[in-house]
Amino acid sequence: MTIERFIRILAGAFILLSLGLAHFTGQIDLTSVSWLWLTAFIGLNLLQSGFTGICPPEKLLKKMGFQEGGGACCK
């Protein structure tokens, strides 16, 4: 597993953990439609891209002409 994939997994897990903790302590209500679902979606996307290596926004940006930088964690 590469450093970049591990960072994606860790970031996604912490986003989902913070949402879960806020929900179960009663600070937010995830049963109503809110912008927090966007945060949950981003967390799930980070988590799955860390395990699978597939990142839909990355593919979209490549099609739009953005250059690859070699990874966020490369020297």
A tleap script that builds the chain and sets N, CA, C and O, in Angstrom:
source leaprc.protein.ff14SB
mol = sequence {
  NMET THR ILE GLU ARG PHE ILE ARG ILE LEU
  ALA GLY ALA PHE ILE LEU LEU SER LEU GLY
  LEU ALA HIE PHE THR GLY GLN ILE ASP LEU
  THR SER VAL SER TRP LEU TRP LEU THR ALA
  PHE ILE GLY LEU ASN LEU LEU GLN SER GLY
  PHE THR GLY ILE CYS PRO PRO GLU LYS LEU
  LEU LYS LYS MET GLY PHE GLN GLU GLY GLY
  GLY ALA CYS CYS CLYS
}
set mol.1.N position { 0.853 -1.173 0.000 }
set mol.1.CA position { 0.000 0.000 0.000 }
set mol.1.C position { 0.901 1.239 0.000 }
set mol.1.O position { 1.870 1.323 0.755 }
set mol.2.N position { 0.562 2.176 -0.849 }
set mol.2.CA position { 1.351 3.401 -0.952 }
set mol.2.C position { 0.950 4.386 0.139 }
set mol.2.O position { -0.104 4.256 0.762 }
set mol.3.N position { 1.809 5.365 0.354 }
set mol.3.CA position { 1.527 6.400 1.350 }
set mol.3.C position { 0.276 7.173 0.956 }
set mol.3.O position { -0.556 7.480 1.810 }
set mol.4.N position { 0.134 7.491 -0.333 }
set mol.4.CA position { -1.013 8.263 -0.795 }
set mol.4.C position { -2.326 7.516 -0.523 }
set mol.4.O position { -3.310 8.122 -0.098 }
set mol.5.N position { -2.338 6.208 -0.769 }
set mol.5.CA position { -3.552 5.426 -0.521 }
set mol.5.C position { -3.850 5.371 0.978 }
set mol.5.O position { -5.009 5.467 1.383 }
set mol.6.N position { -2.812 5.217 1.800 }
set mol.6.CA position { -3.019 5.170 3.243 }
set mol.6.C position { -3.569 6.496 3.756 }
set mol.6.O position { -4.432 6.510 4.634 }
set mol.7.N position { -3.081 7.606 3.219 }
set mol.7.CA position { -3.579 8.919 3.634 }
set mol.7.C position { -5.036 9.089 3.227 }
set mol.7.O position { -5.821 9.651 3.991 }
set mol.8.N position { -5.416 8.619 2.046 }
set mol.8.CA position { -6.818 8.681 1.625 }
set mol.8.C position { -7.699 7.867 2.564 }
set mol.8.O position { -8.775 8.321 2.951 }
set mol.9.N position { -7.257 6.678 2.931 }
set mol.9.CA position { -8.026 5.823 3.838 }
set mol.9.C position { -8.158 6.500 5.200 }
set mol.9.O position { -9.244 6.536 5.778 }
set mol.10.N position { -7.065 7.029 5.701 }
set mol.10.CA position { -7.081 7.673 7.010 }
set mol.10.C position { -7.976 8.911 7.014 }
set mol.10.O position { -8.736 9.121 7.959 }
set mol.11.N position { -7.893 9.727 5.969 }
set mol.11.CA position { -8.723 10.927 5.885 }
set mol.11.C position { -10.204 10.568 5.812 }
set mol.11.O position { -11.024 11.174 6.502 }
set mol.12.N position { -10.546 9.598 4.990 }
set mol.12.CA position { -11.937 9.172 4.879 }
set mol.12.C position { -12.464 8.605 6.183 }
set mol.12.O position { -13.598 8.880 6.575 }
set mol.13.N position { -11.642 7.816 6.854 }
set mol.13.CA position { -12.061 7.217 8.121 }
set mol.13.C position { -12.275 8.286 9.186 }
set mol.13.O position { -13.233 8.201 9.955 }
set mol.14.N position { -11.404 9.287 9.247 }
set mol.14.CA position { -11.569 10.339 10.248 }
set mol.14.C position { -12.786 11.218 9.966 }
set mol.14.O position { -13.456 11.655 10.902 }
set mol.15.N position { -13.080 11.481 8.703 }
set mol.15.CA position { -14.290 12.250 8.367 }
set mol.15.C position { -15.526 11.484 8.813 }
set mol.15.O position { -16.415 12.049 9.449 }
set mol.16.N position { -15.584 10.194 8.479 }
set mol.16.CA position { -16.742 9.389 8.868 }
set mol.16.C position { -16.820 9.210 10.381 }
set mol.16.O position { -17.916 9.206 10.942 }
set mol.17.N position { -15.683 9.064 11.048 }
set mol.17.CA position { -15.668 8.949 12.503 }
set mol.17.C position { -16.197 10.219 13.158 }
set mol.17.O position { -16.988 10.145 14.098 }
set mol.18.N position { -15.771 11.380 12.676 }
set mol.18.CA position { -16.239 12.632 13.267 }
set mol.18.C position { -17.741 12.825 13.052 }
set mol.18.O position { -18.431 13.316 13.945 }
set mol.19.N position { -18.251 12.446 11.882 }
set mol.19.CA position { -19.691 12.521 11.642 }
set mol.19.C position { -20.450 11.570 12.563 }
set mol.19.O position { -21.483 11.931 13.126 }
set mol.20.N position { -19.929 10.351 12.711 }
set mol.20.CA position { -20.573 9.371 13.583 }
set mol.20.C position { -20.586 9.818 15.036 }
set mol.20.O position { -21.605 9.693 15.715 }
set mol.21.N position { -19.468 10.336 15.516 }
set mol.21.CA position { -19.407 10.814 16.898 }
set mol.21.C position { -20.350 11.988 17.130 }
set mol.21.O position { -21.025 12.051 18.157 }
set mol.22.N position { -20.398 12.910 16.189 }
set mol.22.CA position { -21.302 14.057 16.325 }
set mol.22.C position { -22.757 13.601 16.307 }
set mol.22.O position { -23.589 14.145 17.033 }
set mol.23.N position { -23.062 12.613 15.489 }
set mol.23.CA position { -24.439 12.105 15.417 }
set mol.23.C position { -24.832 11.395 16.710 }
set mol.23.O position { -25.910 11.643 17.251 }
set mol.24.N position { -23.971 10.520 17.202 }
set mol.24.CA position { -24.326 9.720 18.372 }
set mol.24.C position { -24.246 10.497 19.677 }
set mol.24.O position { -24.788 10.045 20.686 }
set mol.25.N position { -23.587 11.655 19.691 }
set mol.25.CA position { -23.609 12.502 20.883 }
set mol.25.C position { -24.742 13.512 20.828 }
set mol.25.O position { -24.916 14.304 21.754 }
set mol.26.N position { -25.517 13.489 19.743 }
set mol.26.CA position { -26.681 14.362 19.629 }
set mol.26.C position { -26.398 15.756 19.113 }
set mol.26.O position { -27.268 16.624 19.177 }
set mol.27.N position { -25.206 15.988 18.607 }
set mol.27.CA position { -24.860 17.317 18.115 }
set mol.27.C position { -25.385 17.580 16.712 }
set mol.27.O position { -25.604 18.734 16.345 }
set mol.28.N position { -25.592 16.520 15.913 }
set mol.28.CA position { -26.162 16.672 14.574 }
set mol.28.C position { -27.191 15.584 14.348 }
set mol.28.O position { -27.155 14.541 15.001 }
set mol.29.N position { -28.103 15.822 13.427 }
set mol.29.CA position { -29.135 14.849 13.095 }
set mol.29.C position { -28.951 14.426 11.644 }
set mol.29.O position { -29.282 15.179 10.727 }
set mol.30.N position { -28.421 13.217 11.433 }
set mol.30.CA position { -28.175 12.743 10.072 }
set mol.30.C position { -29.425 12.183 9.404 }
set mol.30.O position { -29.376 11.769 8.246 }
set mol.31.N position { -30.564 12.167 10.139 }
set mol.31.CA position { -31.792 11.673 9.522 }
set mol.31.C position { -32.449 12.731 8.652 }
set mol.31.O position { -33.289 12.399 7.816 }
set mol.32.N position { -32.091 13.991 8.827 }
set mol.32.CA position { -32.646 15.048 7.985 }
set mol.32.C position { -31.665 15.362 6.856 }
set mol.32.O position { -30.459 15.156 6.992 }
set mol.33.N position { -32.193 15.858 5.756 }
set mol.33.CA position { -31.350 16.204 4.616 }
set mol.33.C position { -30.571 17.467 4.970 }
set mol.33.O position { -31.157 18.486 5.337 }
set mol.34.N position { -29.277 17.394 4.860 }
set mol.34.CA position { -28.443 18.558 5.167 }
set mol.34.C position { -27.136 18.457 4.388 }
set mol.34.O position { -26.891 17.486 3.672 }
set mol.35.N position { -26.317 19.470 4.544 }
set mol.35.CA position { -25.025 19.498 3.872 }
set mol.35.C position { -24.060 18.481 4.466 }
set mol.35.O position { -23.009 18.215 3.882 }
set mol.36.N position { -24.404 17.906 5.623 }
set mol.36.CA position { -23.532 16.904 6.216 }
set mol.36.C position { -23.477 15.636 5.381 }
set mol.36.O position { -22.511 14.878 5.468 }
set mol.37.N position { -24.500 15.398 4.574 }
set mol.37.CA position { -24.465 14.236 3.687 }
set mol.37.C position { -23.375 14.389 2.633 }
set mol.37.O position { -22.811 13.396 2.173 }
set mol.38.N position { -23.076 15.629 2.249 }
set mol.38.CA position { -21.968 15.872 1.325 }
set mol.38.C position { -20.650 15.483 1.989 }
set mol.38.O position { -19.786 14.885 1.347 }
set mol.39.N position { -20.491 15.816 3.263 }
set mol.39.CA position { -19.297 15.437 4.002 }
set mol.39.C position { -19.187 13.917 4.097 }
set mol.39.O position { -18.101 13.360 3.939 }
set mol.40.N position { -20.299 13.253 4.354 }
set mol.40.CA position { -20.303 11.793 4.423 }
set mol.40.C position { -19.924 11.187 3.076 }
set mol.40.O position { -19.174 10.211 3.029 }
set mol.41.N position { -20.427 11.747 1.987 }
set mol.41.CA position { -20.099 11.258 0.649 }
set mol.41.C position { -18.607 11.406 0.364 }
set mol.41.O position { -17.982 10.501 -0.190 }
set mol.42.N position { -18.043 12.543 0.743 }
set mol.42.CA position { -16.616 12.778 0.523 }
set mol.42.C position { -15.788 11.784 1.337 }
set mol.42.O position { -14.794 11.248 0.847 }
set mol.43.N position { -16.200 11.546 2.570 }
set mol.43.CA position { -15.491 10.584 3.406 }
set mol.43.C position { -15.535 9.178 2.834 }
set mol.43.O position { -14.525 8.475 2.821 }
set mol.44.N position { -16.710 8.768 2.360 }
set mol.44.CA position { -16.837 7.439 1.755 }
set mol.44.C position { -16.020 7.328 0.473 }
set mol.44.O position { -15.417 6.288 0.207 }
set mol.45.N position { -16.000 8.397 -0.322 }
set mol.45.CA position { -15.225 8.395 -1.562 }
set mol.45.C position { -13.731 8.281 -1.261 }
set mol.45.O position { -13.014 7.544 -1.937 }
set mol.46.N position { -13.261 9.012 -0.245 }
set mol.46.CA position { -11.852 8.907 0.137 }
set mol.46.C position { -11.509 7.499 0.602 }
set mol.46.O position { -10.466 6.951 0.248 }
set mol.47.N position { -12.399 6.924 1.398 }
set mol.47.CA position { -12.171 5.591 1.934 }
set mol.47.C position { -12.103 4.545 0.821 }
set mol.47.O position { -11.186 3.725 0.793 }
set mol.48.N position { -13.074 4.574 -0.096 }
set mol.48.CA position { -13.076 3.587 -1.179 }
set mol.48.C position { -11.917 3.818 -2.140 }
set mol.48.O position { -11.362 2.852 -2.663 }
set mol.49.N position { -11.534 5.072 -2.388 }
set mol.49.CA position { -10.426 5.309 -3.316 }
set mol.49.C position { -9.104 4.862 -2.710 }
set mol.49.O position { -8.181 4.492 -3.435 }
set mol.50.N position { -9.006 4.896 -1.381 }
set mol.50.CA position { -7.807 4.397 -0.737 }
set mol.50.C position { -7.652 2.899 -0.895 }
set mol.50.O position { -6.541 2.398 -1.067 }
set mol.51.N position { -8.771 2.179 -0.838 }
set mol.51.CA position { -8.719 0.724 -0.976 }
set mol.51.C position { -8.658 0.270 -2.433 }
set mol.51.O position { -7.947 -0.680 -2.760 }
set mol.52.N position { -9.404 0.950 -3.308 }
set mol.52.CA position { -9.488 0.492 -4.697 }
set mol.52.C position { -8.538 1.212 -5.642 }
set mol.52.O position { -8.196 0.675 -6.695 }
set mol.53.N position { -8.105 2.415 -5.286 }
set mol.53.CA position { -7.255 3.201 -6.174 }
set mol.53.C position { -8.032 3.928 -7.251 }
set mol.53.O position { -7.437 4.569 -8.117 }
set mol.54.N position { -9.362 3.838 -7.210 }
set mol.54.CA position { -10.213 4.490 -8.203 }
set mol.54.C position { -10.759 5.779 -7.601 }
set mol.54.O position { -11.410 5.753 -6.556 }
set mol.55.N position { -10.497 6.903 -8.256 }
set mol.55.CA position { -10.952 8.200 -7.773 }
set mol.55.C position { -11.718 8.903 -8.899 }
set mol.55.O position { -11.095 9.441 -9.815 }
set mol.56.N position { -13.058 8.908 -8.848 }
set mol.56.CA position { -13.834 9.535 -9.922 }
set mol.56.C position { -13.471 10.993 -10.204 }
set mol.56.O position { -13.383 11.360 -11.376 }
set mol.57.N position { -13.251 11.855 -9.186 }
set mol.57.CA position { -12.866 13.233 -9.516 }
set mol.57.C position { -11.533 13.312 -10.263 }
set mol.57.O position { -11.348 14.191 -11.105 }
set mol.58.N position { -10.612 12.409 -9.962 }
set mol.58.CA position { -9.325 12.401 -10.652 }
set mol.58.C position { -9.508 12.119 -12.140 }
set mol.58.O position { -8.891 12.772 -12.981 }
set mol.59.N position { -10.352 11.151 -12.460 }
set mol.59.CA position { -10.612 10.823 -13.871 }
set mol.59.C position { -11.289 11.986 -14.593 }
set mol.59.O position { -10.980 12.275 -15.749 }
set mol.60.N position { -12.212 12.649 -13.902 }
set mol.60.CA position { -12.909 13.794 -14.491 }
set mol.60.C position { -11.931 14.935 -14.765 }
set mol.60.O position { -11.981 15.558 -15.826 }
set mol.61.N position { -11.045 15.206 -13.815 }
set mol.61.CA position { -10.078 16.291 -13.999 }
set mol.61.C position { -9.091 15.981 -15.117 }
set mol.61.O position { -8.661 16.890 -15.827 }
set mol.62.N position { -8.726 14.711 -15.284 }
set mol.62.CA position { -7.843 14.329 -16.393 }
set mol.62.C position { -8.520 14.601 -17.734 }
set mol.62.O position { -7.887 15.082 -18.673 }
set mol.63.N position { -9.816 14.287 -17.811 }
set mol.63.CA position { -10.547 14.533 -19.056 }
set mol.63.C position { -10.677 16.023 -19.344 }
set mol.63.O position { -10.782 16.426 -20.502 }
set mol.64.N position { -10.671 16.841 -18.293 }
set mol.64.CA position { -10.777 18.286 -18.459 }
set mol.64.C position { -9.438 18.926 -18.813 }
set mol.64.O position { -9.371 20.129 -19.065 }
set mol.65.N position { -8.353 18.109 -18.832 }
set mol.65.CA position { -7.067 18.615 -19.278 }
set mol.65.C position { -6.072 18.945 -18.185 }
set mol.65.O position { -5.006 19.486 -18.479 }
set mol.66.N position { -6.377 18.643 -16.947 }
set mol.66.CA position { -5.435 18.904 -15.876 }
set mol.66.C position { -4.271 17.913 -15.944 }
set mol.66.O position { -4.450 16.754 -16.319 }
set mol.67.N position { -3.097 18.379 -15.582 }
set mol.67.CA position { -1.885 17.554 -15.605 }
set mol.67.C position { -1.781 16.715 -14.343 }
set mol.67.O position { -2.222 17.135 -13.274 }
set mol.68.N position { -1.197 15.524 -14.468 }
set mol.68.CA position { -0.918 14.698 -13.307 }
set mol.68.C position { 0.332 15.229 -12.620 }
set mol.68.O position { 1.314 15.579 -13.273 }
set mol.69.N position { 0.281 15.281 -11.298 }
set mol.69.CA position { 1.414 15.788 -10.555 }
set mol.69.C position { 2.282 14.703 -9.971 }
set mol.69.O position { 3.280 15.009 -9.318 }
set mol.70.N position { 1.940 13.437 -10.179 }
set mol.70.CA position { 2.737 12.348 -9.650 }
set mol.70.C position { 2.329 11.948 -8.252 }
set mol.70.O position { 3.029 11.156 -7.623 }
set mol.71.N position { 1.224 12.462 -7.737 }
set mol.71.CA position { 0.765 12.091 -6.402 }
set mol.71.C position { 1.026 13.204 -5.406 }
set mol.71.O position { 1.994 13.954 -5.526 }
set mol.72.N position { 0.161 13.296 -4.439 }
set mol.72.CA position { 0.253 14.359 -3.445 }
set mol.72.C position { 1.397 14.147 -2.482 }
set mol.72.O position { 1.874 15.108 -1.877 }
set mol.73.N position { 1.854 12.916 -2.320 }
set mol.73.CA position { 2.853 12.609 -1.307 }
set mol.73.C position { 4.225 12.297 -1.892 }
set mol.73.O position { 5.114 11.848 -1.168 }
set mol.74.N position { 4.411 12.526 -3.175 }
set mol.74.CA position { 5.717 12.231 -3.800 }
set mol.74.C position { 6.698 13.356 -3.498 }
set mol.74.O position { 6.308 14.505 -3.293 }
set mol.75.N position { 7.979 12.998 -3.476 }
set mol.75.CA position { 9.021 13.997 -3.208 }
set mol.75.C position { 9.367 14.750 -4.455 }
set mol.75.O position { 10.224 15.633 -4.426 }
savepdb mol mol.pdb
quit
